[in-house]
Amino acid sequence: MADRLRDLPPLKSLRVFESCVRLGSFSKAALALNVGQPAISHQIHALEVDLGTRLFERRGSRTIPTPEALTYYRSVSEALSEMARASAALRRASRVPALTVAAYPGVATFWLMPRLSRVKQSDPDLAIRVITAEREQEMPLEEVDCAILFGDGEWPGYESHLLMQERVLPVAAPAVAASLAGKSCDALLRLGPLIHLEDQDRRWFTWSDWRDARSPATERMDPGIAVTDHGIAIHQALMGHGIALGWQGVIDELLRNKLLIALDSDLLSSDRGYFLVGASGFFDTRVGRLVLQALVQPD
């Protein structure tokens, strides 16, 4: 065993390498690992020296993994994932009953927090911790029990359960909605004020998508204001600062209580959605079953 361990490169270099390939760039890996880009380059160079092969090559401004690196990545990624799952299982087994959930800020604020009270009712002694991040890459999946993620339901190594499919509609506070009553889709887009969700990964629907579906002849949209989080967009709409695209499911309670008013009856939908995601086996535990019952099967 000792001889085999001597053949392993440093764990830090392997983590950096896995992040560079998975995230697609050195700069994104540096951001995810909270280090400077020179440190990333240093670790990759050290790993290349250790392995005796080139792992990345420059193509203009991009750094591309070599075929050898991609083959190596599959083994490294699988091994690190298995180590993370085993470590998380030991942590869960050794600590007092607790639940840690990761979610996007908007989903946590307007959807998750009210529903976690059901878990507390079932187990008042359970300690619950909620952490938030705007992007999936910033969520430490190996350190949480489960997470609410947006996508197609496929996360290798994890079990997922659909919470709500992507269905959006324009919403505004009652006073703003009253001032726009009877306006066409074209008028809504031109006059606004629109609250845009700025998403560099283009994961969610935007006003451009809504225009293409509901008013494709509209050439100019109100520039409005742009925010980087759905929760901030909904909060701005609640404060009467403009029109936001709201996700059905997330904003249902706000619509029922007439804090927000739907400005169009046609929903823009896709095959994507919000999923409850946990490591394999978590939802078979007592706490995992409580979470499923409260979030996925509340009725």
FENZI-V868901 format. One record per helix or strand of 3 or more residues. SS is the DSSP state (A for helix, B for strand). FROM is the first residue (numbers start at 0). TO is the last residue. If there is no record, write none. Layout:
<<SS & FROM & TO> <SS & FROM & TO>>
This chain:
<<A & 1 & 5> <A & 10 & 22> <A & 25 & 32> <A & 36 & 50> <B & 55 & 58> <B & 61 & 64> <A & 66 & 93> <B & 97 & 102> <A & 104 & 121> <B & 126 & 131> <A & 135 & 137> <A & 140 & 142> <B & 145 & 150> <B & 157 & 171> <A & 173 & 178> <A & 184 & 190> <B & 193 & 196> <A & 206 & 213> <B & 224 & 226> <A & 229 & 237> <B & 242 & 246> <A & 251 & 255> <B & 267 & 278> <A & 281 & 283> <A & 285 & 295>>
